[in-house]
Amino acid sequence: MSADPPLLLVLDLLGVAVFAASGALAAVYAKLDVFGVVVLAAVTALGGGVLRDILLGINPPTTLQDWTFLSVPAVVGLLVFRWHPAVARLQRAVQLADAFGLALFVTTGTATAFSVGAPGVTAVLVGMITGIGGGVLRDVLLREIPTVLRREIYALAALLGAVVVVIGHELGLPSFPVALVGALLVAAVRVLALWRHWNAPVPR
């Protein structure tokens, strides 16, 4: 059983748009110009997928083969640049949407790894990197320690979702229900972390 490809494309583009909005907002807060805002939106939205494809030997990266995946972050970046005060007031909604974007990217990244014959441990790491890679690149460009390494339960949620997908694959379970469960787990952990203000332990 599998989802209809057009539906998957729509969901993928929604995830790209949400990640682009978070990257563009970070660029606005850093006082970048319009070009910088668009670049950071694109890096945040597409960086994880590009890293995934590089690691899996997919060349050129999938998101660089379709103008749609390039135009969505550009448009979102311009919209955020123009109306960033309104978008900032919706930051909580953007964070919630980001949780579902993370869930989608992690599960599709893990599934992509399996589609090219990667072993389970590789699929877990690739799935996690697909979800968090864009945010890490965003923070590096802004000369900040990546958020996923210092606060908020983000990478852990991605890792858990990828592990669920891999376990389901190894057990021979139907791929779509397994991906759905993995995505729901990622989203649930991320939303709970936002709601409860959970953070990973740090040295004292």
Buried (B, 14 or more C-beta within 10 A) or exposed (E): EEEEEEEEEEBBBBBBBBBBBBBBBBBBEBEBEEEBBBBBBBBBBBBBBBBBBBBBEBEEBBBBEEEEBBEBBBBBBBBBBEEBEEBEEEEEEBBBBBBBBBBBBBBBBBBBBBEEEBEBEBBBBBBBBBBBBBBBBBBEBBEEEBBBEEEBBBBBBBBBBBBBBBBBBEEEEEBEEBBBBBBBBBBBBBBEBBEEEBEBEEEE
